Amino acid sequence: AAAGLSYVGGYVINTYKSYDNFLQDKYTLVPAVIILCVAVVMFFIGLIGCCATFRESRVGLGLFLAIILVIFIAEISAFVLGFVYREKVKSDVQGTMRSVFDKYDGKNPESTVVDYLQEQLHCCGVKNYSDWTTTTWFNVTRNNSVPLSCCRQDAKNCTGSLDQPQNL
């Protein structure tokens, strides 16, 4: 379990690099760091459990049980807090995404990240393609279209035009 959590924590940190313009708050790495810390703690707890079992120590097994119960209570608390604050996190992420989408001009680094995100996640805009109609880029270009990264991969001759929403 510790090795699995270490992999997940490392993967989250590595993936963060691709989306760091959207997640401007550096505290978004806190969950990944917590996952890595939990992995280290779990390794030592597993080691205590193995040693206590090998030696058939009642004190060691009692300590192992107490630690496992504390971890279980912490997991339940994390689940409840995640459930309670899910809307706040959702609105914060959407607000940050809207500000990055508003900086889109097709050339700057934020534009590259927006295009990458839309292509990788097969999406367009924060909620849908109509989000682009409120951006500065849309109003400046006045071509009634969205970036080509919004085009479906299987769409042929997609121009990003809002007249053909089936291609987006």
N, C-alpha and C positions, 0 to 999 in steps of 0.2 A: 504493500500500500504506500509506503514511504517513497519507493522508487517511482511509482505511478504519479504520486502528487508532485514529486520533483520534476518529472517530465511535463506535467500540466503547467506548473508554475513557470518553468523555462519557456515553454511554448507561448504562454500568454505574454511574457516579457518580449519575446522575439516578435510576436505578431503585433504588439503595440507599436513597433517602429513603423509599420505600414499605415497606421491610423492616428499617429500622434497629432496631426493637425486638427482632427476632429475632437480629440480628447485633450484639449488644451490644459486641463487641470492635471497636474502631475500626480495628484493623489489617486488617479485611476490605476496606478501601478501598485497601490497598497494591497489589493486583494492577491495579486501575484506574489508579492513579498510574504504575505501572511501564509499563502499556500506553501511556499518554500520553507518557512519557519515551522509550520505544522508537520511537514515531511521530516524535518530533522528531529523534531520532538517525537514523532511516531517511530522513527528508527530507534531512538533510545528507549522508548516505552516497550517496543517489541523485544529489544535486547534484554530489558529487565524481565519481561514475561518469560522469555526463553530460558534465561538463567535461573529464575525462580522455579520453573517447571523442571528443569534439569536437576536442580538440587533438592527438589520437593520441599521447598521452604514455605511454610504457612505465612510468615511475615511478608516474604517477597510476593506471594500470590495475592495476599490481602492488599498490598500496595498497588499491585498491578490492577486489581479490581477497582480500587478507589480511583486510580488515574483514568481508567476506561469510563467510569461513571461520570467523572468531571468532563471528559471529552464529549460524552453523549449529551450532557446538559448544555455544553457550549454549542454543540451542533444545533440543538433545538432552538436555542436563543438566536443563533445566526439565521436560521430559517424564518423565525418569527419577525426579526428585524428586516430581513430581505423582503418579506411579504408586506410589511407595514409601509416601507419606504420605496416600494417599486415605482409608484407614480411620480415621486419626486425625482428619482434617478432618470426615469423616462423623459420627464419634462426638461431636466437639465441637459441631457444628451441632445434632445431635439433642438433646444435653444442654441447650443454650441454648433450643431450641424447647420442650422439656419444661418448663423453668422459666417461660417466658412463658405457656404453656398453663395452668400451675398458678396463675398470677395472674389468669386469666380470671374475670370476674364479670358480663360482659354490659354493663358501663357504662364501665369505665376505658379509657384509650388503648390498653393492650395488647389489650383485648378487641376494639376496633375493628380493630386490625392483624391479629389472628387471624382475624376474620371476613373481612376483605379478602383475606387470603392464601388461605383455604379456598375462597372464591368464585372468585378469579382462577385458582388452580391446580387447581380441581375436585378437591379432596382433603378429607379429614377426619382430623384428628389428625396426629401425627408420622408414624406408619406406617399406621394405619388407624383406624376409628372407635372401636375398643375402647380406644385410648389415653385417651379421655375418662373412662373408668370409674375412673381413678386420680387424677383432678383434684379439687381442693377444690370447684370449682363443681358437679361432678356429685354429690358427697357432700352438699353443702349443699342443693341443690334437691330431691334425692330424687325426681325425676320420671322416672327411668330413660330419659333422652333426652340427646341432644347438641344443640349450638347449631343454629339453623336454617340457618346458613351451610354446614352439612354436607350439606344436602339437595341432591339432584341437580336440575339446572335443569328437566329434563323431568318431574319427579315432581309430581303433583297432590296437594294437601292433605297435604303432608309436614309432620309435627310434630316431626321429629327423634327420634322414638321408636326405641329399640333393638329393639322388637318387629317393626319393619319395616326390616330392614337393606337391602333391595333399593332403598329410596328414598334411601339415604345414598351 
